[in-house]
Amino acid sequence: MAVALQFGLAACSNQLKKELVATQNTETKQIMNTTLEWAPGVCAPKLYPVEVYRGDFYTDNDWLSIPNGGIVEAGWGDNGMNMGEGSLIPDGFSITYFSYLENKFYTGKFALPKEQIKELFEKGLIGYRTKKYVTYDAMIVGMAPGGVLVVWMMSRDNQIEIGRYQASETDLEWEIFNPRIRIENKNEYVSGVVSRRPNALANFKKNGLMLGLWDTYRIKYSWRPVFEFPAGSKVDHIDMKMYNGEEDLLWGEALTANAFVPRAITWRTTMLFFDETGQDYGADIDFDEAEIFEAYKQIYRNDKEQDGELVFKYNDNRSSLIILLRNKTEEIELRKCKIGIFKRTK
């Protein structure tokens, strides 16, 4: 008989808990003074290349340069480029960049939530892989069409959005933007960059700039993952990457509690679980964007504040997963997911 599992590994022993708390307390005291090192990063959605001209995270008397000088297009929320490290807690950031498909420069200077950033750096987390206290090691600026900017703080196990900003169009002399470019005609150069990206060009011709899409990605719902596996099974961890660029890895006590949390919609989820015989399995799920967004729209259509569950079940021969989105009164099966499930060897 299947039961809903809302737990991961057994809770740590009391001694391990004490060691983790002691480690966290000690390192939290140190981090603001000696051990804080993080790298600025930049990203842009796939198929929408941009290039940073200049930017900084700054305080009143210090700064840390935002990476520049290369085309960025790895994916929304991905840490596509790093350059240098620092330990400052920024008051704000400034950035000027070029959007190739729009053939436009954007610029802006923005205040950041300094106290929130400081609190996140100090709080840190216990890393899943190391089981030791770690803190955030990158701050990423994302640039989407229309001048949309989002900033995240990233650790190895999770990523949190700390702000959404709006850049303004600006003019910048082409030879100042990149004096090394020998092609003097701006449009000729931009056309060459875009033509070398046939997928981006094809997507642009079909879908345009898709303005507003990245704000749609930021909509959150109260939901949690639930595992309806046979009795005796257990889940080690689940790692959920969200369309809005955030990432949430649940394991240990967080997975045991498995609280309803405001989250964006997940586009990729991976997990490790054990069946009732002790055999461990890994699973990778890539969701179909249109299907999962429509499912959330339907499930939350009458009450945007209700709680929902993303349900995972495995079939009898452990070859695939059944995935449902449900609330208290209805459920929708997600049939278009790309699912890879594999038995792990010891």
Buried (B, 14 or more C-beta within 10 A) or exposed (E): EEEEBBBBBEEBEEEEEEBBEEBBEEBBEEBBEEEBEBBBBBBBBBBBBBBBBBBBBBEEEBBBBBBBEEBBBBBBBBBBBBBEEBBBBBBBBBBBBBBBBBEBBBBBBBEBBEEEBBEBBBEBBBBBEEBEBBBBBBBBBBBBBBBBBBBBBBBBBBBBBBBBBEBEEBEBEBEEBBEEEEEEEBEEBBBEBBEEBEEBBEBBEEEEBBEEBBBEBBBBBBBBBBBBBBEEBBBBBBBBBBBBBBBBBBBBBBBBEBEEBEBBBBBBBBBBBBBEEEBBBBBBBBBBBEBBBEBBEEBBEEEEEBBBBBBBBBEEEBEBBBBBBBBEEEBBBBEEBEBEBEEEEE
